[in-house]
Amino acid sequence: MYCVNIKNGAKMKKFCKPDKHVDKEVEYISSIIYWGQTDPDDEDGQRNWLITGSWDTKQRVYDDNDPDDK
């Protein structure tokens, strides 16, 4: 999955599955939720996650706080 700049279409970040799941069956994403929450313990005060679900009942949570992390 990619995070894309809606204004110019540039890819900003890539979200990857953990390596142990890369060569297994194909998982089709059926739902995506972007969730932000205020975190008083964090310097920036905001925590962001991308949550996906697929038809085979697998859910994945991706941390979107570090812009350089994949």
Secondary structure, 3 states (H helix, E strand, C coil): CEEECCCCCCEEEECCCCHHHCCCCCCCEEEEEEEEEECCCCCCCEEEEEEEEECCCCEEEEECCCCCCC
